[in-house]
Amino acid sequence: MGQLIDGVWSDEDIISEIQADGSYLKKPSVFRNSITADGASGFKAEPGRYHLYSSSGCPWAHRTELFRAIKKLDDVIAHHETAQNPAGGGWWFEGVDHSVPGTDSVVTHLHEIYALADPGYTGKVSVPTLWDAKEKTIVNNESSEIIRMFNSEFAEFAPNTPDLCPPELLGKIDEMNQLILDGVNDAVNGCGRSKSQQAYEDSFENLFATFDKLETVLGGQRYLCGNQITESDLRLYPTFLRFDSIYYLGYKCNKRRIEDYPNLSGYLRDLYQTPGISDVSDIELMKKRIYSFGGPIATNGIVPKGPELGLDRPHGREKLAAT
């Protein structure tokens, strides 16, 4: 996917995420500042100041879109969609000139915004990226931290919404998040991006062992941490949504589909039908981003039409919240 080296873009995969044993290891994010309601962090929560760069092709970025929607931040934080440029250059604005908020700069690629924030930057250019138009810099490009900011720090400027990280559940949420990260998010990428048979099979076994564990958990409760939606559900949902359409074949995760698990499939439909979630769940656009030229799956650019997911079907999971 390329990267910036001392502020200059290179399409060569110099900073590889493939380890010596052929396994895939996602590089950590670099920009790790925080937005706070009181501004004590140096970045004060203000409407119109921050801009989210995302892509429907990236499940990590999808988390931030979900939080932005559910926390009703559409009028508070602007959103800009990107895609992988099939001709090189990484994430771009699909041939459209983009005026960088707060500056006079006009760019076509996200890496140019990274170079504005740090002219000597060396590293991957990723989504999501949270840009500060006031300070003219990137605040953060780590999805797990961005979603926590969206959950709590902009409450003054948005309607009342449920707390997705309630203090009494935080320990359980953090524990579940780690299970999801290791056993689902990273395991799917390990299946799709590893470069050795053993590394692929290790990820494969880990993934489906975790699916079995989650199937049991969700057989006794409506959501991952009990009977209310939490951050953990929205960290899992992007991978689940894409699984049968993209990962099952495209990433060689072909033991079972989500549809083959009664509890997991009902849970997926339950989340999809939650107000606000389907609005930012365009699976056809996700498939286009993944399967088209320049996406992470090597294809001839043809986007598969199926499968029919039926996410609007009844899920019947309300009864679990009543027990």
Buried (B, 14 or more C-beta within 10 A) or exposed (E): BBBBBEBEBBEEEEBEBBEEEBBBBBEEBBBEBBBBBEEEBEBBBBBEBBBBBBBBBBBBBBBBBBBBBBBBBBEBBBBBBBBBBEEBBBBBBEEEEBEBBBEEBEBBBBBBBBBBBBEEBBBBBBBBBBBBBEBBBBBBBBBBBBBBBBBBBBBEBBEEBEBBBBEEBEEBBEEBBEBBBBBBBBBBBBBBBBEBEEBBEBBBEBBBEBBEEBBEBBBEBBBBBBEBBBBBBBBBBBBBBBBBBBBBBBBBBEEBBBBEBEBBBBBBBBBBBBEBBBEBBEBEBBBBBBBBEBBBBEEEEEBEEEEEBEBEEEBEBEEBEEE
